[in-house]
Amino acid sequence: MAQPRAEGLITALDIGSWKVSALIAEKTESGEINVLATGQRESQGVKRGYIADMAATERAVREAVEQAERIAGTNIEDVWVSFSAGGLVSDIASVEVELGGHRIEQEDINELLAAGRGSIDPDGRMVLHALPTLYTLDGLRGVKTPLGLHADRMGVDIHVVAADGSPVRNLDLCVRSAYLKVKSIVASPVATGMACLTDEERELGVALVELGAGVTNVSLFAGGMLVGLMSIPFGAADITDDIASAFGTRRTHAERMKCFYGSATTSPRDNHDMIEVAPISPDGDHADTTRITRAQLISVIRQRLEHLTGEIGKALNELGFSGPVGRQVVLTGGGAELKGIADYMQGALGRAVRLGKPRGLIGLPDAHSGPGFATLAGLVQYAAANPVDLRAIVPAQQMVHRAAGTGLMQRLITAFRAGY
């Protein structure tokens, strides 16, 4: 019988358009994160990252968490949940206070953060994150720990991620309906970036492309923080639908064809390798299978990838990611597990592309160590880091975001466009 052991445990819950996955981990005294169990169920109530069927999603959440609980031999009560639907926005709010040259005490930092809290005002969106990031002392940016230093002026950049309120509330209600307490709802790019990106990549500038089932999130990191993101309402499930439509087969069979035989790149053997396709029978009986070449399958896949890559390229340009060719793109998400997709994206985008896989966890099963589980791993790392969030000191339960048009984000994007 499962025994309560909630103290010290971290449970992450990733509710996607294709799968619902859960992970239970434990942080050791040395700071390492040990994976105790994972669980996974097919997602049937989520469309483009939004909850479309509350009952079906709630059932998948309960079953995924219960599977992880059985393996871990414990019961959990609260979870960290990812939010990956469209409508996410990211900005940087910058505030500064006068110190008069004295030595910085904790009270000075608290006053600065309180001033930063006041810069986040109602404007129609729900804030998911309000994280103080880097400090500025007398114009010197990038100070991580100002305590004990002397300065005439001290400022801070506050990383704000906001989303439309209704989808977030629906996600919260769905998880609570499964008898789970929501510790926090974390924006998917924030969590995924912790699992896939190195500190140096985040400092120098990197684009993170999360190719999910129903949504592709494109986010830009620079100066150690996320400075912009855009959502594209297409994903890997659209490739599956294209295959099912082109060859008249069921989605489940089309997904199997994509995973086992699909590729983003071509080879001379593709015209000779044959694939059996089970057509949909109107009366429900199994019709005689047909055969197609692997080249035909890859042609359908590449048509969708061509459109998706074009949208990704537009998003990167709009975010200001248009400097030298050497800028890095990290590709992750379930769609990134398609064979040859990194090489395809590298050629199509004209930039260095690598696959982003989860790292930093001990005991992660091989089946959950691919790009499709980067968000899940990142949720655990985010929870273990326990970052300071200004919302925790704000009386109101919800905060909404007003863009800071002259903040650090604008300076960073200007620097990118100038070829920095």
Secondary structure, DSSP 8 states (H G I E B T S, - for coil): --EE--TTEEEEEEE-SSEEEEEEEEE-TTS-EEEEEEEEEE--SEETTEES-HHHHHHHHHHHHHHHHHHHTEE--EEEEEE--TT-EEEEEEEEEE-TT-B--HHHHHHHHHHHHHT---SS-EEEEEEEEEEEETTEEEES--TT-B-SEEEEEEEEEEE-HHHHHHHHHHHHHTT-EEEEEEEHHHHHHHHH--HHHHHH-EEEEEE-SS-EEEEEEETTEEEEEEEES--HHHHHHHHHHHHTB-HHHHHHHHHHH--SS--GGGGT-EEEE-B--TTSS----EEEEHHHHHHHHHHHHHHHHHHHHHHHHHTT--S-TT-EEEEESGGGGSTTHHHHHHHHHTSEEEE----S-BS--GGG-SGGGHHHHHHHHHHHH----GGGG-SSS-------TTSHHHHHHHHHHTT-
